[in-house]
């Protein structure tokens, strides 16, 4: 039986801002989080503004709808 592996990004109010279930393994999902989703620039480019990344409270890997891993990204502010 295969497991459903999903990555989600959630804002401070509990809304899902992003989800992706295109992963075959937990290792693949973790690599995606570390290489892409923990990069502030990815979020800013995705939303086309310089403050979107700060809306993200947590990034989670879910396996069969249960939390497997949780990250609380801390982004440096951009100097004006």
PyMOL Python script that loads the backbone (N, CA, C, O; Angstrom):
from pymol import cmd

cmd.read_pdbstr("""\
ATOM      1  N   UNK A   1       0.841  -1.179   0.000  1.00  0.00           N
ATOM      2  CA  UNK A   1       0.000   0.000   0.000  1.00  0.00           C
ATOM      3  C   UNK A   1       0.887   1.244   0.000  1.00  0.00           C
ATOM      4  O   UNK A   1       1.751   1.391   0.865  1.00  0.00           O
ATOM      5  N   UNK A   2       0.679   2.126  -0.954  1.00  0.00           N
ATOM      6  CA  UNK A   2       1.497   3.327  -1.027  1.00  0.00           C
ATOM      7  C   UNK A   2       0.948   4.411  -0.111  1.00  0.00           C
ATOM      8  O   UNK A   2      -0.249   4.485   0.164  1.00  0.00           O
ATOM      9  N   UNK A   3       1.862   5.242   0.344  1.00  0.00           N
ATOM     10  CA  UNK A   3       1.491   6.327   1.240  1.00  0.00           C
ATOM     11  C   UNK A   3       1.336   7.609   0.449  1.00  0.00           C
ATOM     12  O   UNK A   3       2.033   7.825  -0.542  1.00  0.00           O
ATOM     13  N   UNK A   4       0.424   8.458   0.887  1.00  0.00           N
ATOM     14  CA  UNK A   4       0.279   9.779   0.280  1.00  0.00           C
ATOM     15  C   UNK A   4       1.218  10.725   1.015  1.00  0.00           C
ATOM     16  O   UNK A   4       1.099  10.919   2.224  1.00  0.00           O
ATOM     17  N   UNK A   5       2.150  11.308   0.277  1.00  0.00           N
ATOM     18  CA  UNK A   5       3.125  12.235   0.843  1.00  0.00           C
ATOM     19  C   UNK A   5       2.830  13.609   0.271  1.00  0.00           C
ATOM     20  O   UNK A   5       2.764  13.792  -0.945  1.00  0.00           O
ATOM     21  N   UNK A   6       2.654  14.568   1.163  1.00  0.00           N
ATOM     22  CA  UNK A   6       2.230  15.903   0.755  1.00  0.00           C
ATOM     23  C   UNK A   6       3.019  16.949   1.537  1.00  0.00           C
ATOM     24  O   UNK A   6       3.324  16.758   2.715  1.00  0.00           O
ATOM     25  N   UNK A   7       3.346  18.056   0.872  1.00  0.00           N
ATOM     26  CA  UNK A   7       3.990  19.190   1.519  1.00  0.00           C
ATOM     27  C   UNK A   7       3.010  20.351   1.500  1.00  0.00           C
ATOM     28  O   UNK A   7       2.430  20.662   0.460  1.00  0.00           O
ATOM     29  N   UNK A   8       2.824  20.994   2.650  1.00  0.00           N
ATOM     30  CA  UNK A   8       1.927  22.143   2.733  1.00  0.00           C
ATOM     31  C   UNK A   8       2.631  23.309   3.417  1.00  0.00           C
ATOM     32  O   UNK A   8       3.522  23.123   4.245  1.00  0.00           O
ATOM     33  N   UNK A   9       2.212  24.502   3.052  1.00  0.00           N
ATOM     34  CA  UNK A   9       2.662  25.719   3.735  1.00  0.00           C
ATOM     35  C   UNK A   9       1.409  26.390   4.287  1.00  0.00           C
ATOM     36  O   UNK A   9       0.422  26.583   3.577  1.00  0.00           O
ATOM     37  N   UNK A  10       1.472  26.739   5.563  1.00  0.00           N
ATOM     38  CA  UNK A  10       0.292  27.247   6.263  1.00  0.00           C
ATOM     39  C   UNK A  10       0.604  28.622   6.842  1.00  0.00           C
ATOM     40  O   UNK A  10       1.698  28.856   7.356  1.00  0.00           O
ATOM     41  N   UNK A  11      -0.376  29.535   6.754  1.00  0.00           N
ATOM     42  CA  UNK A  11      -0.171  30.878   7.299  1.00  0.00           C
ATOM     43  C   UNK A  11      -0.542  30.936   8.779  1.00  0.00           C
ATOM     44  O   UNK A  11      -0.959  29.937   9.364  1.00  0.00           O
ATOM     45  N   UNK A  12      -0.385  32.111   9.372  1.00  0.00           N
ATOM     46  CA  UNK A  12      -0.613  32.288  10.813  1.00  0.00           C
ATOM     47  C   UNK A  12      -2.051  31.989  11.234  1.00  0.00           C
ATOM     48  O   UNK A  12      -2.309  31.656  12.390  1.00  0.00           O
ATOM     49  N   UNK A  13      -2.968  32.108  10.305  1.00  0.00           N
ATOM     50  CA  UNK A  13      -4.378  31.891  10.625  1.00  0.00           C
ATOM     51  C   UNK A  13      -4.839  30.465  10.305  1.00  0.00           C
ATOM     52  O   UNK A  13      -6.019  30.142  10.444  1.00  0.00           O
ATOM     53  N   UNK A  14      -3.904  29.622   9.877  1.00  0.00           N
ATOM     54  CA  UNK A  14      -4.229  28.226   9.628  1.00  0.00           C
ATOM     55  C   UNK A  14      -4.659  27.901   8.209  1.00  0.00           C
ATOM     56  O   UNK A  14      -5.066  26.773   7.931  1.00  0.00           O
ATOM     57  N   UNK A  15      -4.575  28.880   7.299  1.00  0.00           N
ATOM     58  CA  UNK A  15      -4.955  28.634   5.906  1.00  0.00           C
ATOM     59  C   UNK A  15      -3.782  28.027   5.140  1.00  0.00           C
ATOM     60  O   UNK A  15      -2.630  28.409   5.341  1.00  0.00           O
ATOM     61  N   UNK A  16      -4.089  27.093   4.272  1.00  0.00           N
ATOM     62  CA  UNK A  16      -3.072  26.494   3.423  1.00  0.00           C
ATOM     63  C   UNK A  16      -2.795  27.433   2.257  1.00  0.00           C
ATOM     64  O   UNK A  16      -3.689  27.761   1.477  1.00  0.00           O
ATOM     65  N   UNK A  17      -1.536  27.860   2.156  1.00  0.00           N
ATOM     66  CA  UNK A  17      -1.129  28.759   1.076  1.00  0.00           C
ATOM     67  C   UNK A  17      -0.528  27.999  -0.098  1.00  0.00           C
ATOM     68  O   UNK A  17      -0.449  28.516  -1.212  1.00  0.00           O
ATOM     69  N   UNK A  18      -0.107  26.776   0.163  1.00  0.00           N
ATOM     70  CA  UNK A  18       0.574  25.979  -0.861  1.00  0.00           C
ATOM     71  C   UNK A  18       0.447  24.522  -0.469  1.00  0.00           C
ATOM     72  O   UNK A  18       0.549  24.180   0.709  1.00  0.00           O
ATOM     73  N   UNK A  19       0.225  23.668  -1.444  1.00  0.00           N
ATOM     74  CA  UNK A  19       0.370  22.242  -1.194  1.00  0.00           C
ATOM     75  C   UNK A  19       0.810  21.536  -2.460  1.00  0.00           C
ATOM     76  O   UNK A  19       0.509  21.962  -3.575  1.00  0.00           O
ATOM     77  N   UNK A  20       1.523  20.455  -2.259  1.00  0.00           N
ATOM     78  CA  UNK A  20       2.080  19.686  -3.362  1.00  0.00           C
ATOM     79  C   UNK A  20       2.122  18.229  -2.924  1.00  0.00           C
ATOM     80  O   UNK A  20       2.723  17.898  -1.901  1.00  0.00           O
ATOM     81  N   UNK A  21       1.491  17.372  -3.689  1.00  0.00           N
ATOM     82  CA  UNK A  21       1.496  15.950  -3.342  1.00  0.00           C
ATOM     83  C   UNK A  21       2.192  15.113  -4.410  1.00  0.00           C
ATOM     84  O   UNK A  21       1.871  13.941  -4.607  1.00  0.00           O
ATOM     85  N   UNK A  22       3.146  15.731  -5.093  1.00  0.00           N
ATOM     86  CA  UNK A  22       3.849  15.076  -6.187  1.00  0.00           C
ATOM     87  C   UNK A  22       5.165  14.451  -5.717  1.00  0.00           C
ATOM     88  O   UNK A  22       6.210  14.667  -6.331  1.00  0.00           O
ATOM     89  N   UNK A  23       5.114  13.681  -4.633  1.00  0.00           N
ATOM     90  CA  UNK A  23       6.315  13.065  -4.073  1.00  0.00           C
ATOM     91  C   UNK A  23       6.111  11.571  -3.922  1.00  0.00           C
ATOM     92  O   UNK A  23       5.038  11.110  -3.533  1.00  0.00           O
ATOM     93  N   UNK A  24       7.155  10.824  -4.236  1.00  0.00           N
ATOM     94  CA  UNK A  24       7.113   9.373  -4.093  1.00  0.00           C
ATOM     95  C   UNK A  24       7.668   8.918  -2.748  1.00  0.00           C
ATOM     96  O   UNK A  24       7.273   7.876  -2.225  1.00  0.00           O
ATOM     97  N   UNK A  25       8.603   9.719  -2.181  1.00  0.00           N
ATOM     98  CA  UNK A  25       9.239   9.340  -0.921  1.00  0.00           C
ATOM     99  C   UNK A  25       9.307  10.540   0.023  1.00  0.00           C
ATOM    100  O   UNK A  25       9.223  11.692  -0.404  1.00  0.00           O
ATOM    101  N   UNK A  26       9.458  10.250   1.301  1.00  0.00           N
ATOM    102  CA  UNK A  26       9.636  11.308   2.294  1.00  0.00           C
ATOM    103  C   UNK A  26      10.956  12.030   2.040  1.00  0.00           C
ATOM    104  O   UNK A  26      11.037  13.248   2.192  1.00  0.00           O
ATOM    105  N   UNK A  27      11.974  11.293   1.660  1.00  0.00           N
ATOM    106  CA  UNK A  27      13.283  11.885   1.363  1.00  0.00           C
ATOM    107  C   UNK A  27      13.167  12.925   0.257  1.00  0.00           C
ATOM    108  O   UNK A  27      13.762  14.000   0.348  1.00  0.00           O
ATOM    109  N   UNK A  28      12.414  12.615  -0.772  1.00  0.00           N
ATOM    110  CA  UNK A  28      12.193  13.547  -1.883  1.00  0.00           C
ATOM    111  C   UNK A  28      11.451  14.800  -1.396  1.00  0.00           C
ATOM    112  O   UNK A  28      11.793  15.915  -1.790  1.00  0.00           O
ATOM    113  N   UNK A  29      10.454  14.619  -0.553  1.00  0.00           N
ATOM    114  CA  UNK A  29       9.697  15.757  -0.017  1.00  0.00           C
ATOM    115  C   UNK A  29      10.585  16.636   0.865  1.00  0.00           C
ATOM    116  O   UNK A  29      10.518  17.862   0.779  1.00  0.00           O
ATOM    117  N   UNK A  30      11.416  16.022   1.711  1.00  0.00           N
ATOM    118  CA  UNK A  30      12.328  16.791   2.567  1.00  0.00           C
ATOM    119  C   UNK A  30      13.310  17.597   1.731  1.00  0.00           C
ATOM    120  O   UNK A  30      13.594  18.753   2.045  1.00  0.00           O
ATOM    121  N   UNK A  31      13.822  17.001   0.686  1.00  0.00           N
ATOM    122  CA  UNK A  31      14.760  17.714  -0.190  1.00  0.00           C
ATOM    123  C   UNK A  31      14.078  18.920  -0.825  1.00  0.00           C
ATOM    124  O   UNK A  31      14.692  19.983  -0.931  1.00  0.00           O
ATOM    125  N   UNK A  32      12.830  18.781  -1.246  1.00  0.00           N
ATOM    126  CA  UNK A  32      12.066  19.880  -1.832  1.00  0.00           C
ATOM    127  C   UNK A  32      11.906  21.022  -0.825  1.00  0.00           C
ATOM    128  O   UNK A  32      12.076  22.191  -1.171  1.00  0.00           O
ATOM    129  N   UNK A  33      11.582  20.679   0.406  1.00  0.00           N
ATOM    130  CA  UNK A  33      11.432  21.707   1.442  1.00  0.00           C
ATOM    131  C   UNK A  33      12.756  22.426   1.655  1.00  0.00           C
ATOM    132  O   UNK A  33      12.809  23.656   1.622  1.00  0.00           O
ATOM    133  N   UNK A  34      13.819  21.670   1.871  1.00  0.00           N
ATOM    134  CA  UNK A  34      15.120  22.271   2.188  1.00  0.00           C
ATOM    135  C   UNK A  34      15.697  23.067   1.022  1.00  0.00           C
ATOM    136  O   UNK A  34      16.262  24.141   1.226  1.00  0.00           O
ATOM    137  N   UNK A  35      15.561  22.554  -0.191  1.00  0.00           N
ATOM    138  CA  UNK A  35      16.166  23.204  -1.354  1.00  0.00           C
ATOM    139  C   UNK A  35      15.325  24.333  -1.926  1.00  0.00           C
ATOM    140  O   UNK A  35      15.869  25.266  -2.517  1.00  0.00           O
ATOM    141  N   UNK A  36      14.013  24.268  -1.763  1.00  0.00           N
ATOM    142  CA  UNK A  36      13.127  25.234  -2.419  1.00  0.00           C
ATOM    143  C   UNK A  36      12.292  26.036  -1.424  1.00  0.00           C
ATOM    144  O   UNK A  36      12.356  27.266  -1.411  1.00  0.00           O
ATOM    145  N   UNK A  37      11.522  25.362  -0.606  1.00  0.00           N
ATOM    146  CA  UNK A  37      10.529  26.067   0.206  1.00  0.00           C
ATOM    147  C   UNK A  37      11.106  26.854   1.377  1.00  0.00           C
ATOM    148  O   UNK A  37      10.442  27.755   1.890  1.00  0.00           O
ATOM    149  N   UNK A  38      12.317  26.541   1.811  1.00  0.00           N
ATOM    150  CA  UNK A  38      12.922  27.330   2.870  1.00  0.00           C
ATOM    151  C   UNK A  38      13.699  28.525   2.316  1.00  0.00           C
ATOM    152  O   UNK A  38      14.398  29.220   3.054  1.00  0.00           O
ATOM    153  N   UNK A  39      13.569  28.752   1.014  1.00  0.00           N
ATOM    154  CA  UNK A  39      14.193  29.899   0.352  1.00  0.00           C
ATOM    155  C   UNK A  39      13.163  31.011   0.198  1.00  0.00           C
ATOM    156  O   UNK A  39      12.194  30.868  -0.548  1.00  0.00           O
ATOM    157  N   UNK A  40      13.370  32.099   0.891  1.00  0.00           N
ATOM    158  CA  UNK A  40      12.451  33.239   0.831  1.00  0.00           C
ATOM    159  C   UNK A  40      12.223  33.698  -0.618  1.00  0.00           C
ATOM    160  O   UNK A  40      11.103  34.046  -0.992  1.00  0.00           O
ATOM    161  N   UNK A  41      13.259  33.696  -1.404  1.00  0.00           N
ATOM    162  CA  UNK A  41      13.159  34.140  -2.797  1.00  0.00           C
ATOM    163  C   UNK A  41      12.145  33.342  -3.600  1.00  0.00           C
ATOM    164  O   UNK A  41      11.474  33.899  -4.469  1.00  0.00           O
ATOM    165  N   UNK A  42      12.023  32.047  -3.326  1.00  0.00           N
ATOM    166  CA  UNK A  42      11.039  31.226  -4.036  1.00  0.00           C
ATOM    167  C   UNK A  42       9.638  31.775  -3.816  1.00  0.00           C
ATOM    168  O   UNK A  42       8.871  31.945  -4.763  1.00  0.00           O
ATOM    169  N   UNK A  43       9.310  32.051  -2.555  1.00  0.00           N
ATOM    170  CA  UNK A  43       7.970  32.544  -2.230  1.00  0.00           C
ATOM    171  C   UNK A  43       7.721  33.932  -2.810  1.00  0.00           C
ATOM    172  O   UNK A  43       6.637  34.218  -3.318  1.00  0.00           O
ATOM    173  N   UNK A  44       8.730  34.785  -2.731  1.00  0.00           N
ATOM    174  CA  UNK A  44       8.571  36.138  -3.252  1.00  0.00           C
ATOM    175  C   UNK A  44       8.372  36.118  -4.774  1.00  0.00           C
ATOM    176  O   UNK A  44       7.578  36.892  -5.310  1.00  0.00           O
ATOM    177  N   UNK A  45       9.093  35.233  -5.463  1.00  0.00           N
ATOM    178  CA  UNK A  45       8.903  35.111  -6.918  1.00  0.00           C
ATOM    179  C   UNK A  45       7.535  34.505  -7.239  1.00  0.00           C
ATOM    180  O   UNK A  45       6.867  34.932  -8.180  1.00  0.00           O
ATOM    181  N   UNK A  46       7.127  33.517  -6.456  1.00  0.00           N
ATOM    182  CA  UNK A  46       5.841  32.859  -6.689  1.00  0.00           C
ATOM    183  C   UNK A  46       4.687  33.848  -6.555  1.00  0.00           C
ATOM    184  O   UNK A  46       3.762  33.841  -7.368  1.00  0.00           O
ATOM    185  N   UNK A  47       4.741  34.692  -5.538  1.00  0.00           N
ATOM    186  CA  UNK A  47       3.659  35.635  -5.267  1.00  0.00           C
ATOM    187  C   UNK A  47       3.892  37.000  -5.924  1.00  0.00           C
ATOM    188  O   UNK A  47       3.009  37.858  -5.930  1.00  0.00           O
ATOM    189  N   UNK A  48       5.102  37.185  -6.479  1.00  0.00           N
ATOM    190  CA  UNK A  48       5.473  38.447  -7.117  1.00  0.00           C
ATOM    191  C   UNK A  48       5.386  39.631  -6.160  1.00  0.00           C
ATOM    192  O   UNK A  48       4.989  40.727  -6.556  1.00  0.00           O
ATOM    193  N   UNK A  49       5.755  39.409  -4.909  1.00  0.00           N
ATOM    194  CA  UNK A  49       5.922  40.524  -3.971  1.00  0.00           C
ATOM    195  C   UNK A  49       6.983  40.143  -2.946  1.00  0.00           C
ATOM    196  O   UNK A  49       7.325  38.968  -2.808  1.00  0.00           O
ATOM    197  N   UNK A  50       7.497  41.121  -2.238  1.00  0.00           N
ATOM    198  CA  UNK A  50       8.620  40.893  -1.339  1.00  0.00           C
ATOM    199  C   UNK A  50       8.220  40.589   0.093  1.00  0.00           C
ATOM    200  O   UNK A  50       9.076  40.544   0.976  1.00  0.00           O
ATOM    201  N   UNK A  51       6.937  40.380   0.339  1.00  0.00           N
ATOM    202  CA  UNK A  51       6.519  40.118   1.717  1.00  0.00           C
ATOM    203  C   UNK A  51       5.747  38.807   1.882  1.00  0.00           C
ATOM    204  O   UNK A  51       5.410  38.435   3.006  1.00  0.00           O
ATOM    205  N   UNK A  52       5.468  38.117   0.805  1.00  0.00           N
ATOM    206  CA  UNK A  52       4.662  36.906   0.883  1.00  0.00           C
ATOM    207  C   UNK A  52       5.296  35.848   1.782  1.00  0.00           C
ATOM    208  O   UNK A  52       4.590  35.163   2.523  1.00  0.00           O
ATOM    209  N   UNK A  53       6.605  35.708   1.724  1.00  0.00           N
ATOM    210  CA  UNK A  53       7.284  34.675   2.515  1.00  0.00           C
ATOM    211  C   UNK A  53       6.997  34.841   4.002  1.00  0.00           C
ATOM    212  O   UNK A  53       6.952  33.856   4.740  1.00  0.00           O
ATOM    213  N   UNK A  54       6.806  36.059   4.437  1.00  0.00           N
ATOM    214  CA  UNK A  54       6.572  36.300   5.853  1.00  0.00           C
ATOM    215  C   UNK A  54       5.179  35.875   6.311  1.00  0.00           C
ATOM    216  O   UNK A  54       4.918  35.819   7.513  1.00  0.00           O
ATOM    217  N   UNK A  55       4.294  35.579   5.384  1.00  0.00           N
ATOM    218  CA  UNK A  55       2.960  35.087   5.728  1.00  0.00           C
ATOM    219  C   UNK A  55       2.988  33.621   6.136  1.00  0.00           C
ATOM    220  O   UNK A  55       2.049  33.138   6.768  1.00  0.00           O
ATOM    221  N   UNK A  56       4.053  32.907   5.783  1.00  0.00           N
ATOM    222  CA  UNK A  56       4.125  31.475   6.036  1.00  0.00           C
ATOM    223  C   UNK A  56       4.550  31.221   7.472  1.00  0.00           C
ATOM    224  O   UNK A  56       5.634  31.626   7.892  1.00  0.00           O
ATOM    225  N   UNK A  57       3.702  30.560   8.204  1.00  0.00           N
ATOM    226  CA  UNK A  57       3.972  30.229   9.602  1.00  0.00           C
ATOM    227  C   UNK A  57       4.714  28.904   9.724  1.00  0.00           C
ATOM    228  O   UNK A  57       5.652  28.777  10.511  1.00  0.00           O
ATOM    229  N   UNK A  58       4.287  27.924   8.943  1.00  0.00           N
ATOM    230  CA  UNK A  58       4.891  26.593   9.026  1.00  0.00           C
ATOM    231  C   UNK A  58       4.821  25.886   7.676  1.00  0.00           C
ATOM    232  O   UNK A  58       3.912  26.109   6.876  1.00  0.00           O
ATOM    233  N   UNK A  59       5.801  25.036   7.453  1.00  0.00           N
ATOM    234  CA  UNK A  59       5.829  24.154   6.285  1.00  0.00           C
ATOM    235  C   UNK A  59       5.842  22.736   6.837  1.00  0.00           C
ATOM    236  O   UNK A  59       6.667  22.397   7.685  1.00  0.00           O
ATOM    237  N   UNK A  60       4.924  21.915   6.353  1.00  0.00           N
ATOM    238  CA  UNK A  60       4.784  20.564   6.901  1.00  0.00           C
ATOM    239  C   UNK A  60       4.870  19.508   5.809  1.00  0.00           C
ATOM    240  O   UNK A  60       4.440  19.721   4.675  1.00  0.00           O
ATOM    241  N   UNK A  61       5.433  18.372   6.180  1.00  0.00           N
ATOM    242  CA  UNK A  61       5.316  17.171   5.355  1.00  0.00           C
ATOM    243  C   UNK A  61       4.276  16.301   6.030  1.00  0.00           C
ATOM    244  O   UNK A  61       4.382  15.983   7.215  1.00  0.00           O
ATOM    245  N   UNK A  62       3.274  15.923   5.263  1.00  0.00           N
ATOM    246  CA  UNK A  62       2.215  15.051   5.762  1.00  0.00           C
ATOM    247  C   UNK A  62       2.328  13.689   5.085  1.00  0.00           C
ATOM    248  O   UNK A  62       2.549  13.596   3.878  1.00  0.00           O
ATOM    249  N   UNK A  63       2.174  12.652   5.872  1.00  0.00           N
ATOM    250  CA  UNK A  63       2.133  11.297   5.337  1.00  0.00           C
ATOM    251  C   UNK A  63       0.782  10.728   5.730  1.00  0.00           C
ATOM    252  O   UNK A  63       0.473  10.577   6.912  1.00  0.00           O
ATOM    253  N   UNK A  64      -0.020  10.415   4.717  1.00  0.00           N
ATOM    254  CA  UNK A  64      -1.389   9.943   4.941  1.00  0.00           C
ATOM    255  C   UNK A  64      -2.147  10.884   5.882  1.00  0.00           C
ATOM    256  O   UNK A  64      -2.831  10.452   6.809  1.00  0.00           O
ATOM    257  N   UNK A  65      -2.000  12.190   5.610  1.00  0.00           N
ATOM    258  CA  UNK A  65      -2.708  13.266   6.332  1.00  0.00           C
ATOM    259  C   UNK A  65      -2.239  13.476   7.775  1.00  0.00           C
ATOM    260  O   UNK A  65      -2.881  14.218   8.517  1.00  0.00           O
ATOM    261  N   UNK A  66      -1.148  12.849   8.189  1.00  0.00           N
ATOM    262  CA  UNK A  66      -0.599  13.061   9.535  1.00  0.00           C
ATOM    263  C   UNK A  66       0.748  13.765   9.408  1.00  0.00           C
ATOM    264  O   UNK A  66       1.528  13.465   8.504  1.00  0.00           O
ATOM    265  N   UNK A  67       1.019  14.701  10.315  1.00  0.00           N
ATOM    266  CA  UNK A  67       2.261  15.465  10.258  1.00  0.00           C
ATOM    267  C   UNK A  67       3.452  14.550  10.508  1.00  0.00           C
ATOM    268  O   UNK A  67       3.521  13.848  11.517  1.00  0.00           O
ATOM    269  N   UNK A  68       4.382  14.577   9.569  1.00  0.00           N
ATOM    270  CA  UNK A  68       5.628  13.822   9.688  1.00  0.00           C
ATOM    271  C   UNK A  68       6.766  14.751  10.099  1.00  0.00           C
ATOM    272  O   UNK A  68       7.573  14.395  10.958  1.00  0.00           O
ATOM    273  N   UNK A  69       6.840  15.940   9.495  1.00  0.00           N
ATOM    274  CA  UNK A  69       7.883  16.925   9.775  1.00  0.00           C
ATOM    275  C   UNK A  69       7.276  18.310   9.723  1.00  0.00           C
ATOM    276  O   UNK A  69       6.295  18.551   9.019  1.00  0.00           O
ATOM    277  N   UNK A  70       7.873  19.218  10.478  1.00  0.00           N
ATOM    278  CA  UNK A  70       7.355  20.581  10.578  1.00  0.00           C
ATOM    279  C   UNK A  70       8.527  21.551  10.614  1.00  0.00           C
ATOM    280  O   UNK A  70       9.460  21.369  11.396  1.00  0.00           O
ATOM    281  N   UNK A  71       8.484  22.583   9.771  1.00  0.00           N
ATOM    282  CA  UNK A  71       9.506  23.624   9.758  1.00  0.00           C
ATOM    283  C   UNK A  71       8.841  24.957  10.035  1.00  0.00           C
ATOM    284  O   UNK A  71       7.727  25.213   9.578  1.00  0.00           O
ATOM    285  N   UNK A  72       9.529  25.804  10.784  1.00  0.00           N
ATOM    286  CA  UNK A  72       9.054  27.156  11.058  1.00  0.00           C
ATOM    287  C   UNK A  72      10.079  28.110  10.465  1.00  0.00           C
ATOM    288  O   UNK A  72      11.036  28.503  11.132  1.00  0.00           O
ATOM    289  N   UNK A  73       9.872  28.477   9.206  1.00  0.00           N
ATOM    290  CA  UNK A  73      10.896  29.263   8.519  1.00  0.00           C
ATOM    291  C   UNK A  73      11.088  30.642   9.141  1.00  0.00           C
ATOM    292  O   UNK A  73      10.131  31.303   9.543  1.00  0.00           O
ATOM    293  N   UNK A  74      12.339  31.053   9.206  1.00  0.00           N
ATOM    294  CA  UNK A  74      12.684  32.400   9.648  1.00  0.00           C
ATOM    295  C   UNK A  74      13.417  33.058   8.501  1.00  0.00           C
ATOM    296  O   UNK A  74      14.480  32.593   8.091  1.00  0.00           O
ATOM    297  N   UNK A  75      12.862  34.127   7.985  1.00  0.00           N
ATOM    298  CA  UNK A  75      13.451  34.812   6.858  1.00  0.00           C
ATOM    299  C   UNK A  75      14.047  36.126   7.320  1.00  0.00           C
ATOM    300  O   UNK A  75      13.490  36.800   8.187  1.00  0.00           O
ATOM    301  N   UNK A  76      15.172  36.486   6.744  1.00  0.00           N
ATOM    302  CA  UNK A  76      15.758  37.786   7.032  1.00  0.00           C
ATOM    303  C   UNK A  76      14.962  38.854   6.299  1.00  0.00           C
ATOM    304  O   UNK A  76      14.496  38.628   5.182  1.00  0.00           O
ATOM    305  N   UNK A  77      14.806  40.000   6.914  1.00  0.00           N
ATOM    306  CA  UNK A  77      14.089  41.069   6.240  1.00  0.00           C
ATOM    307  C   UNK A  77      14.996  41.689   5.180  1.00  0.00           C
ATOM    308  O   UNK A  77      16.218  41.731   5.322  1.00  0.00           O
ATOM    309  N   UNK A  78      14.367  42.161   4.130  1.00  0.00           N
ATOM    310  CA  UNK A  78      15.109  42.766   3.030  1.00  0.00           C
ATOM    311  C   UNK A  78      15.334  44.246   3.349  1.00  0.00           C
ATOM    312  O   UNK A  78      14.400  44.972   3.693  1.00  0.00           O
ATOM    313  N   UNK A  79      16.559  44.664   3.230  1.00  0.00           N
ATOM    314  CA  UNK A  79      16.875  46.077   3.483  1.00  0.00           C
ATOM    315  C   UNK A  79      16.298  46.939   2.368  1.00  0.00           C
ATOM    316  O   UNK A  79      16.362  46.590   1.190  1.00  0.00           O
ATOM    317  N   UNK A  80      15.734  48.071   2.768  1.00  0.00           N
ATOM    318  CA  UNK A  80      15.127  48.957   1.771  1.00  0.00           C
ATOM    319  C   UNK A  80      16.172  49.787   1.076  1.00  0.00           C
ATOM    320  O   UNK A  80      15.843  50.591   0.204  1.00  0.00           O
TER     321      UNK A  80
END
""", "prot")
cmd.dss("prot")
cmd.show_as("cartoon", "prot")
cmd.util.cbc("prot")
cmd.orient("prot")
